[in-house]
Structures are given as structure tokens and as C-alpha cells.
Amino acid sequence: MKTKTKKMIAPIVIVTIICVYYIAIGVIFAYMNGVPMLAKIIALIVPALLTGVAITVLIQRIKEIKKGEDDDLSKY
């Protein structure tokens, strides 16, 4: 396996776990009884937005790895 491919595994796994967590929490909260409809809608929209942000960051990180920027903290 290529070195760049190995470096992509950890970010992909972590973002996948985070996205599943966000969506699961939102769905569980949305199916609770006695919760107002507005709260249920917010409980689905916020995790969806957080998932979108996490995927965007993952895509940026994969592009950095492909360019050869292994340590993105070295810029600072």
C-alpha cells in the first residue's frame, strides 16, 4: 500500500465515525416522544450540517495529502 494511501486511512475512519455519531444522535433525538416538532427539525438539521462540515474538511485534508503536505501544522 502506498504511503499516501496509508495516511488517508485515519482521517477517513475518524470522519466516518464522527458523521455516524452526529446522524445517530440527531435521529435518536428526533424519534423521542414529547419533543416539539421544531426541536426535532433542529435535531436533524444541525447534525446534517456538522456532517457536511466534517466531510468538507476531510476532502481538504485528502487534497493536502495528495499534494505531499503531510504535516499541515508545519505552516504555522
C-alpha angles and dihedrals in degrees: 000000000000120000092239091052091051090052091054095055098074097050091046093050093046095048091047091053092047093049093049089049093050094048093044092052091048094049093046091050092046092056095051115116120238095028116127116249093242090056090050091052091049089047089059099039099049095053090045090054092046089050090051091051092048091051091048091052090047091053091050091049092050090051090051092051092049090051090053098253095137097162109042091179092067089079092067 
